[in-house]
Amino acid sequence: MPYSTYRIMQGHRVAHSKWGEINIRPYTYFRYLNQTAIDKTYTDGSGNLQTVDPRQDIQLQKVSIYFTGWAFDPKFTYFLYVWTTNASQGQGAQVVVAGNLSYTFSKHFKLTGGITALPGTRSTEGNYPFWLSVDNRMIADEFMRPSYTSGILAKGEIVPKLSYQVMLGNNMSTLGVDAGQMDAKLNTFAGGLVFLPTTGEYGMFNGSFGDYDQHKELATRVGAHYTRSTETRQGQPSTDVFENVSLKVSDGTSIFAPNLLANGVQLDDARDQMFCVDAGAKLKGFALEGEYYWRKIDKFTLLNSTPAPPGAPTKFNDNGFQLLASAMIFPKKLQLYTTYSKIFGEYGDPDEYRLGFNFFPFKRTIGTRLNAQAIFMNKSPVGGLAYPYTVGANGVIFNLDLEFNF
């Protein structure tokens, strides 16, 4: 039976038989980053002066090699990968070997076990790397979202145009956290519903951001997601390992940092709950998309059962949103975009906006692009070596990326 040896997002098929197949796909991007225009210090929500170390460097930022295919039965598939972030070399967990196994029972029920993204926001539904920026989210999404963990994921179609994803995982993020650090409660859950009311689809690869597809009819989506997890101080990555999602207040301080609630008081565990809704529309290369987040962290347990003094916080309530507008000025060749993101938090109200473009040099493929963007940042609560922004960033950041997604 004839078949194509190359398919985007699967790479080249290097073996195929009645027993299965294997595909190999490389992914990488080359980045120039300039943070020299941001402030060298910032004041956190507690009034303490913190320093920022601006960067200007060139990195082969990330290298990933994916192995995908099926074995024994086309319904039984695997997704395995080796992944590294070169800007974080020398730190823990900068090299990851991971993956998952899946079995598709029907279009209504696909079961996956292994390491995968908790489906708590639109960007963790499975549309990476088809974002407007190369491998970095806006601050509201990055601040609120869950990450990758080990667990069991179920997904499928409920009725035409309405689909679901639900996952039970070990914790909010497994990167930089070993099994001995995690609690034994298995209480991390994330789920989402997506409704596609008009065309029944929202573009390639689980609904990429922007309208590279040049929809001739109006394509729309509405989504809702929920995340719940009890996180422990012991189960967080230490400050000297690869950047990882951890619970923070809106000035970028970990909720498990000493003296955050009051002098001499430190959290030992807390419950995180986050709900978000998103909506979007695409037509003839234009796209307008947005997402709103509500998050509450409560049910505090203090280290060594230290009593909290009167007036100390008993919960954190944060919310925020992001808006994205993009246009394919030249179909499948040049895309312009602008975005805005805002957080309303207990320890400040950071925001950011961006101006950028994507240029696709090769015909009929989204697999390679040149991305350039200017980020106008106001007191970023998130960031790290793997991102173009850093915690506390205040000012203008520029990055230029060449992405290769074979």
C-alpha positions as CSV (number, residue, x, y, z in Angstrom):
1,M,0.0,0.0,0.0
2,P,1.6,3.4,-1.0
3,Y,2.3,5.9,1.7
4,S,4.0,9.2,2.2
5,T,7.5,9.0,3.7
6,Y,7.2,12.6,5.1
7,R,4.3,14.1,7.1
8,I,4.5,17.4,9.0
9,M,4.6,16.9,12.8
10,Q,5.7,13.3,12.2
11,G,8.9,13.8,10.2
12,H,10.2,10.9,8.1
13,R,8.8,7.4,8.3
14,V,11.9,5.3,8.6
15,A,10.3,1.9,9.1
16,H,6.9,0.4,8.3
17,S,5.7,-3.2,8.4
18,K,2.6,-5.2,9.5
19,W,4.0,-4.9,13.1
20,G,4.1,-1.2,13.2
21,E,6.0,1.9,12.1
22,I,8.5,4.5,13.4
23,N,8.8,8.1,12.5
24,I,11.7,10.5,13.5
25,R,11.2,14.2,13.7
26,P,13.8,16.9,14.8
27,Y,12.8,20.2,16.3
28,T,15.0,23.1,17.2
29,Y,15.2,26.9,17.2
30,F,18.0,29.5,17.1
31,R,17.5,32.6,19.2
32,Y,19.0,36.0,19.6
33,L,17.8,37.6,22.8
34,N,18.3,41.2,24.0
35,Q,17.2,42.2,27.5
36,T,19.6,45.1,28.0
37,A,16.8,47.7,28.0
38,I,15.1,46.3,31.1
39,D,15.6,47.7,34.6
40,K,18.4,46.2,36.7
41,T,16.3,46.1,39.9
42,Y,12.7,45.8,40.9
43,T,10.7,46.1,44.2
44,D,8.7,43.0,45.1
45,G,5.2,43.1,46.7
46,S,6.7,43.0,50.2
47,G,8.8,46.1,49.5
48,N,12.2,44.3,49.1
49,L,14.6,45.4,46.4
50,Q,15.5,42.6,44.0
51,T,18.1,42.5,41.3
52,V,17.7,41.5,37.7
53,D,20.5,40.1,35.5
54,P,19.7,41.3,31.9
55,R,20.9,39.0,29.1
56,Q,22.1,39.5,25.6
57,D,23.1,36.2,24.0
58,I,22.8,33.8,21.1
59,Q,21.6,30.3,21.8
60,L,20.6,27.2,19.9
61,Q,17.8,27.3,22.4
62,K,16.2,23.9,22.3
63,V,16.8,20.6,20.6
64,S,14.2,17.9,20.5
65,I,14.1,14.5,18.7
66,Y,10.7,12.8,18.5
67,F,10.0,9.2,17.9
68,T,6.4,8.4,17.0
69,G,4.4,5.6,15.5
70,W,2.3,2.5,16.3
71,A,3.1,-1.1,17.4
72,F,1.2,-4.3,16.8
73,D,-2.1,-2.5,16.3
74,P,-2.6,0.9,14.6
75,K,-4.7,1.9,17.5
76,F,-1.8,1.5,19.9
77,T,0.6,4.4,19.5
78,Y,3.7,5.8,21.1
79,F,5.2,9.3,21.4
80,L,8.7,9.3,22.8
81,Y,11.3,12.2,22.8
82,V,14.6,13.5,23.9
83,W,14.5,17.2,24.8
84,T,17.1,19.7,25.9
85,T,17.2,23.4,26.7
86,N,20.7,24.6,26.0
87,A,20.3,28.0,27.8
88,S,20.0,26.0,31.0
89,Q,23.0,23.7,30.6
90,G,24.6,23.0,33.9
91,Q,21.3,23.0,35.8
92,G,19.2,20.1,36.8
93,A,16.6,18.6,34.3
94,Q,17.9,20.5,31.3
95,V,17.9,17.2,29.4
96,V,14.6,15.2,29.5
97,V,13.8,11.8,28.1
98,A,10.1,11.2,28.2
99,G,6.9,10.2,26.4
100,N,3.6,8.4,26.5
101,L,1.6,5.5,25.2
102,S,-1.9,5.7,23.8
103,Y,-4.8,3.4,22.7
104,T,-7.6,4.8,20.6
105,F,-10.8,2.9,21.5
106,S,-13.0,5.1,19.3
107,K,-13.3,8.8,18.3
108,H,-15.1,9.2,21.6
109,F,-12.3,7.8,23.8
110,K,-8.5,7.8,23.5
111,L,-6.5,6.8,26.6
112,T,-3.0,8.0,27.2
113,G,-0.5,7.1,30.0
114,G,2.8,8.7,30.6
115,I,4.2,12.2,30.6
116,T,2.0,14.8,28.9
117,A,0.5,18.3,29.4
118,L,-2.2,18.8,31.9
119,P,-5.1,20.3,29.8
120,G,-5.6,23.3,32.0
121,T,-5.4,26.1,29.5
122,R,-5.7,26.4,25.7
123,S,-1.9,26.3,25.2
124,T,-1.7,22.9,27.0
125,E,-4.3,21.3,24.8
126,G,-1.7,20.0,22.4
127,N,-1.2,22.9,19.9
128,Y,2.5,23.4,20.7
129,P,4.6,24.7,18.9
130,F,1.9,26.5,16.8
131,W,1.8,29.7,18.8
132,L,2.3,33.2,17.6
133,S,5.6,33.4,19.5
134,V,8.3,30.7,19.3
135,D,8.1,28.5,22.5
136,N,7.0,31.2,24.9
137,R,3.6,32.2,26.3
138,M,2.3,35.5,27.4
139,I,2.6,36.2,31.1
140,A,-1.0,35.6,32.2
141,D,-0.9,32.1,30.6
142,E,2.5,31.3,31.9
143,F,1.5,32.5,35.4
144,M,-1.7,30.5,35.6
145,R,-1.1,27.3,33.6
146,P,-0.3,23.8,34.8
147,S,2.6,22.0,33.1
148,Y,3.8,18.5,32.1
149,T,3.4,15.6,34.5
150,S,3.0,11.8,34.6
151,G,-0.5,10.6,34.6
152,I,-3.5,9.3,32.7
153,L,-5.3,11.3,30.1
154,A,-8.6,10.6,28.4
155,K,-9.8,12.6,25.4
156,G,-12.4,12.4,22.6
157,E,-15.5,13.7,20.9
158,I,-18.6,13.9,23.0
159,V,-20.9,14.9,20.1
160,P,-20.0,16.5,16.8
161,K,-18.2,19.9,17.4
162,L,-17.8,19.2,21.1
163,S,-14.7,17.5,22.6
164,Y,-13.2,16.9,26.0
165,Q,-9.9,16.2,27.7
166,V,-9.5,15.1,31.4
167,M,-6.3,14.1,33.2
168,L,-5.3,12.7,36.6
169,G,-1.6,13.4,37.3
170,N,1.0,13.3,40.0
171,N,1.5,17.0,40.5
172,M,1.4,20.3,38.6
173,S,4.8,19.7,36.9
174,T,7.3,16.9,36.9
175,L,10.3,18.8,35.6
176,G,13.0,19.1,38.2
177,V,11.0,17.1,40.8
178,D,11.9,13.5,41.6
179,A,9.3,10.8,42.7
180,G,10.5,11.0,46.4
181,Q,9.6,14.7,46.5
182,M,5.9,14.2,45.6
183,D,3.2,13.5,48.1
184,A,1.2,10.2,47.9
185,K,-2.3,11.8,47.5
186,L,-2.7,11.7,43.6
187,N,-5.0,14.7,43.7
188,T,-3.9,16.7,40.6
189,F,-6.7,17.0,38.0
190,A,-7.2,19.1,34.9
191,G,-9.9,19.0,32.3
192,G,-11.3,20.9,29.4
193,L,-14.2,21.2,27.0
194,V,-13.9,22.7,23.5
195,F,-16.9,23.7,21.3
196,L,-16.4,24.5,17.6
197,P,-19.8,26.0,16.7
198,T,-19.4,27.0,13.1
199,T,-17.1,24.9,10.9
200,G,-16.4,22.1,13.4
201,E,-12.7,22.7,13.3
202,Y,-10.3,25.5,14.3
203,G,-7.2,25.0,12.1
204,M,-4.4,22.5,11.9
205,F,-2.8,20.7,14.9
206,N,-5.4,21.0,17.6
207,G,-6.3,24.6,16.8
208,S,-3.1,26.6,16.2
209,F,-3.0,30.2,17.1
210,G,-3.6,32.6,14.2
211,D,-5.1,31.7,10.8
212,Y,-2.3,30.3,8.8
213,D,-4.9,28.0,7.2
214,Q,-6.6,31.0,5.5
215,H,-10.2,30.0,6.4
216,K,-12.7,30.8,3.7
217,E,-15.6,30.4,6.2
218,L,-15.7,31.8,9.7
219,A,-14.1,29.3,12.1
220,T,-14.9,29.8,15.8
221,R,-14.1,28.1,19.1
222,V,-15.2,28.4,22.8
223,G,-13.2,26.6,25.4
224,A,-13.3,26.1,29.2
225,H,-10.7,24.5,31.5
226,Y,-10.3,23.7,35.1
227,T,-7.2,22.7,37.2
228,R,-7.0,21.5,40.8
229,S,-4.0,20.4,42.7
230,T,-2.6,20.3,46.3
231,E,1.0,21.3,46.0
232,T,3.7,20.9,48.7
233,R,6.8,22.8,49.5
234,Q,8.8,19.6,49.1
235,G,7.4,19.0,45.7
236,Q,8.6,22.2,44.1
237,P,11.8,22.5,42.1
238,S,14.7,24.2,43.9
239,T,15.8,27.6,42.7
240,D,19.0,26.3,41.0
241,V,17.3,23.8,38.7
242,F,15.8,24.2,35.2
243,E,12.8,26.6,35.2
244,N,9.6,24.8,36.1
245,V,6.0,25.8,36.7
246,S,5.5,26.6,40.4
247,L,2.9,28.5,42.2
248,K,3.8,32.2,42.6
249,V,2.2,35.4,43.7
250,S,1.9,38.2,41.2
251,D,5.4,39.8,42.0
252,G,7.0,36.5,41.0
253,T,7.7,35.1,44.5
254,S,7.0,31.4,45.2
255,I,4.1,30.9,47.6
256,F,6.5,28.6,49.5
257,A,9.1,31.3,50.1
258,P,10.0,32.0,53.7
259,N,8.3,35.0,55.3
260,L,5.8,35.6,52.4
261,L,2.8,35.4,54.7
262,A,4.6,37.0,57.7
263,N,8.0,37.0,59.3
264,G,8.9,33.5,60.5
265,V,6.0,31.9,58.7
266,Q,6.3,29.5,55.7
267,L,3.8,27.5,53.7
268,D,4.2,23.7,53.7
269,D,1.3,22.9,51.3
270,A,-1.7,24.7,49.7
271,R,-4.5,23.9,47.2
272,D,-4.5,25.5,43.8
273,Q,-7.7,25.9,41.7
274,M,-7.8,27.6,38.4
275,F,-10.6,28.1,35.9
276,C,-10.3,29.7,32.5
277,V,-12.4,30.4,29.4
278,D,-11.3,31.2,25.9
279,A,-12.8,32.2,22.6
280,G,-11.6,32.8,19.1
281,A,-12.5,33.5,15.5
282,K,-10.6,33.0,12.2
283,L,-11.4,34.2,8.7
284,K,-9.3,34.8,5.6
285,G,-6.0,35.0,7.4
286,F,-7.3,37.2,10.3
287,A,-7.7,35.9,13.9
288,L,-8.9,37.4,17.1
289,E,-8.5,35.3,20.2
290,G,-8.6,35.7,24.0
291,E,-8.5,33.9,27.3
292,Y,-9.6,34.8,30.8
293,Y,-8.2,33.2,34.0
294,W,-9.4,33.0,37.6
295,R,-7.2,31.4,40.3
296,K,-7.5,30.8,44.0
297,I,-4.9,29.3,46.3
298,D,-6.1,28.4,49.7
299,K,-6.2,25.6,52.4
300,F,-2.8,26.6,53.7
301,T,-0.8,24.3,55.9
302,L,2.1,26.0,57.6
303,L,5.6,24.5,58.1
304,N,6.1,22.9,61.5
305,S,2.4,23.9,62.3
306,T,3.6,27.4,63.0
307,P,0.5,29.5,63.8
308,A,0.0,32.4,61.5
309,P,-0.2,35.8,63.1
310,P,-3.4,37.8,63.0
311,G,-3.9,39.5,59.6
312,A,-1.7,37.1,57.6
313,P,-3.3,36.0,54.3
314,T,-5.4,32.9,54.3
315,K,-5.8,32.7,50.5
316,F,-4.5,34.3,47.3
317,N,-7.0,35.4,44.6
318,D,-5.6,36.3,41.2
319,N,-7.1,36.7,37.8
320,G,-6.0,37.9,34.4
321,F,-6.5,37.7,30.6
322,Q,-4.8,37.8,27.3
323,L,-5.8,39.1,23.9
324,L,-4.2,38.1,20.5
325,A,-4.8,39.7,17.1
326,S,-3.0,38.4,14.0
327,A,-3.2,38.8,10.2
328,M,-1.6,36.9,7.3
329,I,-0.6,39.8,5.2
330,F,0.7,37.5,2.5
331,P,-1.0,34.1,2.7
332,K,1.3,31.4,4.1
333,K,4.2,33.8,3.9
334,L,4.0,36.8,6.3
335,Q,2.0,37.1,9.5
336,L,1.8,40.2,11.7
337,Y,0.5,40.0,15.3
338,T,0.0,42.0,18.5
339,T,-0.9,40.8,21.9
340,Y,-1.8,42.1,25.4
341,S,-1.7,40.3,28.7
342,K,-2.6,41.4,32.2
343,I,-2.7,39.9,35.7
344,F,-4.7,41.3,38.6
345,G,-2.9,40.0,41.7
346,E,-2.6,40.3,45.4
347,Y,1.0,41.5,45.0
348,G,0.8,43.7,42.0
349,D,-0.8,44.0,38.6
350,P,1.8,43.2,36.0
351,D,1.1,43.4,32.2
352,E,2.8,43.2,28.8
353,Y,2.1,43.8,25.2
354,R,3.9,42.6,22.1
355,L,4.4,43.4,18.4
356,G,5.8,40.8,16.2
357,F,5.9,39.0,12.8
358,N,6.3,35.5,11.5
359,F,7.9,34.9,8.1
360,F,7.6,31.5,6.4
361,P,10.5,31.1,3.9
362,F,9.5,27.8,2.3
363,K,6.5,27.1,0.1
364,R,3.4,25.4,1.5
365,T,4.8,24.7,4.9
366,I,4.6,26.1,8.4
367,G,7.5,23.9,9.6
368,T,10.1,26.7,9.3
369,R,9.6,30.3,10.3
370,L,11.5,33.4,11.3
371,N,9.9,35.1,14.3
372,A,10.8,38.6,15.6
373,Q,9.0,40.3,18.5
374,A,9.3,43.2,20.8
375,I,7.9,42.6,24.3
376,F,7.0,45.7,26.4
377,M,7.1,44.3,29.9
378,N,5.8,45.7,33.1
379,K,7.1,43.8,36.2
380,S,6.9,40.3,34.9
381,P,6.0,37.7,37.6
382,V,7.4,34.8,35.5
383,G,10.5,33.9,33.5
384,G,13.8,32.2,33.5
385,L,16.7,31.1,31.2
386,A,14.4,29.2,28.9
387,Y,12.2,32.2,28.2
388,P,12.9,35.6,26.6
389,Y,11.6,37.3,29.8
390,T,12.8,37.1,33.4
391,V,11.1,37.5,36.8
392,G,10.9,41.2,37.6
393,A,11.5,42.4,34.0
394,N,10.4,46.0,33.4
395,G,11.2,47.5,30.0
396,V,11.6,46.4,26.4
397,I,12.8,42.9,25.4
398,F,13.6,41.9,21.8
399,N,14.1,38.3,20.5
400,L,14.6,36.9,17.0
401,D,14.0,33.2,16.5
402,L,14.6,30.8,13.6
403,E,12.4,27.8,14.2
404,F,12.9,24.4,12.4
405,N,10.0,22.0,13.0
406,F,10.4,19.1,10.7
